Structures are given as C-alpha cells and as structure tokens.
Amino acid sequence: MINRSSVTSRYLEVGSRNPDDVITCSDLDMMSASSDGRFLHKDGRAYEGQG
C-alpha cells in the first residue's frame, strides 16, 4: 500500500488469518498468501524489492 497524500492513512483488514487464505486485490494486480504475507503479482511474480 502506498499513501501518496500528506496525511496519515488507515485501513481495516478483516479475516480469519487462516494460513490457507489468499488475499486478492480486485482493482490491482496484487495478491498475498496469508502463510507468508508477501505481496505478489497475480501471476506469482514478486513485486520489485521483495524476494
């Protein structure tokens, strides 16, 4: 998440924290498996700067 404003932002995350869950962002090419917490492109490629 990138906050490009000059004010502090907040977001609400709701879920069970089940390690088998996969989080997807419908409006972005982004997903994250709860088991490792890394954000990936939907094709599995890591975002730049993430191993």
C-alpha positions, 0 to 999 in steps of 0.5 A: 500500500502506498499513501501518496497524500500528506496525511496519515492513512488507515485501513481495516483488514478483516479475516480469519488469518487462516494460513490457507487464505489468499488475499486478492486485490480486485482493482490491482494486480496484487495478491498475498498468501496469508502463510507468508504475507508477501505481496505478489503479482497475480501471476506469482511474480514478486513485486520489485524489492521483495524476494 
